[in-house]
Amino acid sequence: MNLSTNKAPPTTGTQRSSFHITDNAVAMILSIAVFSLMIAFLVVPIISIFWRSFETGDGFGISNYVETLTAGRFWGLIANSLLMSSVSASLAVILAYTYAYALQRTNIPLKGLLRIVIMTPLFAPSLVQAQGLIFILGRNGVLNRFLGFDIDIYGFWGVALANTLYTFPYAFLILSAALAVTDARLYEGAIVMGAKPFRIFRTVTLPSTRYGIVAAIFVTFSLSITDFGNAIVIGGEFNVLATEIYNKVIGQGKFGLGAVIGVMLLLPAVVTKIIERRISKSQQAQITDQSSALQIRPNSLRDMAFGAYSSAITLIFLAIPAIVIVASFVVLWPYNLEFSLKHYAFDVQNGTRPLWNSVIVAILTATIGVAIVATAAIVSQKYRNVFVGPISFLSILPASVPGMVLGLGYVLAFNSLSNPLNFLYGTFPLIVLLYIYYNHAQGFLITTTSLKQISKSFDEASSVLGGSTLRTLFKVTLPLLWPTLLGVGVFFFMRAMVSLSAVIFLITPKTQVAAVSVLQLADRGASNQAAAFSVCIMAIVLAMLLIVRTILWVGGAKNISLIR
C-alpha cells in the first residue's frame, strides 16, 4: 500500500505532454493572429497602391506611369522635393549635431531643460512649424510688420526651414545617443600625443559618430520628402511630391495617378532605409569591457561658446510655439492684438468634436497599439515557428513607408467592395489601425529591446515550476515589461494626436480629427483658430506626458524615457 501510494500518478506524462501541446498551440494562435493583422492592415494596403497604379480606364496597363513620367511638371516636383529635403536634412543634422555635442561633451548648465525644449515639435502637428514661421517672418509677421523688415518666407526656403525645425528633434535623438557612447582611452591617447581640440574632433569624434550622422541624414531626409503639412501652409507656389499626391487624390479624385506618385514617394524612403540598415550593420561596438567613461574636462571658453549656441537654438524652438500661443489669444493677428478667448469657442464646423475625436482615437491607439506591438515582440522573441521570420520583417517595414503613402493604401484597399473589411471604411477603428501600423516599427523596436534585457532564466524558472506559456507571460514577462509598455503607449498616443499626413485621406465629416482641422483652418486663412487648435493639441500631449511620468515615478520606474 505504501509503495503504491508513493508512486507518481500515471497521468503525469500525459499532463506534461498536454502542457507542451497547449503551449505550442498558444504560440501558434498568437503568431497567426499577429501575422494575419499585418497582412490585412499593412501588406494589403501597400500592394493596393502598386495594383491601383497600373489600373486605367482601359484596363490594366502602364498608361498612368507614362502620363506621369512624361509630364514636365512631375520632374520639376522631383527636383523640388529632392532639393528641399536635402537642404532640410543637411541643416537639421548640422544644427542638431552641434546641439547634441553641447549637451553630451561640454559642461553647459540646464541640460535637462535644453533637451526638453527642443522636443516641442514632437508635441504638435508638423505644420505648426510653418504656422510659427508665418507669424514671425510672414507678410504680417512680427519682423515684417512691427520691425520694418521685408522678408518673403513663402516658397522654397519657408518649406525648407519649417522641415528643418520639424525634423531637428529626430536628428538630435539619434546624434545625442551616438555622442553619448565613447571610449575615453581614444581621447586620452590623442591628448598625450599633443593633438589640438579641433584635430581630436576631426580624427576621433567624427569617425566614431559617422553611423549616427548617416542615420540622422536618412531619417530627416525621409521625413522632409514625405511631409506635406508645412509645404501646403507655407509653400505658396512651391510644390513638392507630397502636395501633388494630395492634390491628385483630394482635389482631382485621380486615384490612379495619385498611386503612381505614391509609388514614387515610396521609393526614396525605401532606398534610404535599406542604405541606412546596411551601414548600421557594419558599425562596430564603441564600448568594450575595457573601455572607460569619458570625463568632460573643464574649459570655460568652450562652454561659453556652446552655451551661447544652445541658448540661441532654444530661443528659436521656444519662439515658434510661443508665437502660435500668442496668436491664439488675440482678437485678430496682427491687426487687433487685444486679449481674447473667442478662438477657443471653436465656432467652426464640428466645433470641438475633432479635438475630442482625436483624444478618443489617441487613447484607443495607445491601448490597442500596445497590445498589438507587445504581442508581435513576444512572438518574435519567445517563439520559434514558421511565422516568426515574416513577423519580424513586417514589424519594422512601416519604418520605410511614408505616412501619406500608407494612408492612401488604406483608402484604396478598404474603399473596395471586394475587401471583406470594407465595413471599416469611414470609421474610427480604421483610423486607429492606421495609426498603429504606421508607428508599429518604433513601438516594436522599443519593446523588443526591453524584452532582450529580461533574462531567459525567468522563463526557465517558470517552466520548471509548471507554468504555462500564458501564465509565464502574465505573471512574469508583462510585470517586468510594464514601464516600457507604458512608454510605448505614450508614444502611440502622442503620434495619434499630432500625425497629419497618414490620416489625411481617411477623414470624413464624421471622423474629423484635430490635426486635420488645423490644416483646413490654416489653408482657408483662419490662422487664429488654427493656432487655438494647435495649442489644444500641444496641451493635451503635454498633460498626458506629465500624467504618465507621474505614474512611472510613483511606480519606481524613473529611468524610462517617454520621448524616443
VENMOLIN-V976695 format. One record per helix or strand of 3 or more residues. SS is the DSSP state (a for helix, b for strand). FROM is the first residue (numbers start at 0). LEN is the number of residues. If there is no record, write none. Layout:
BEGIN
<<SS,FROM,LEN> <SS,FROM,LEN>>
END
This chain:
BEGIN
<<a,1,5> <a,11,42> <a,62,7> <a,71,34> <a,110,7> <a,119,4> <a,127,10> <a,141,6> <a,155,25> <a,183,9> <a,196,12> <a,209,17> <a,228,6> <a,240,11> <a,254,27> <a,299,29> <b,329,3> <b,335,4> <a,341,4> <a,352,30> <a,387,13> <a,402,12> <a,421,3> <a,427,11> <a,439,13> <a,455,9> <a,468,30> <a,513,10> <a,526,28>>
END
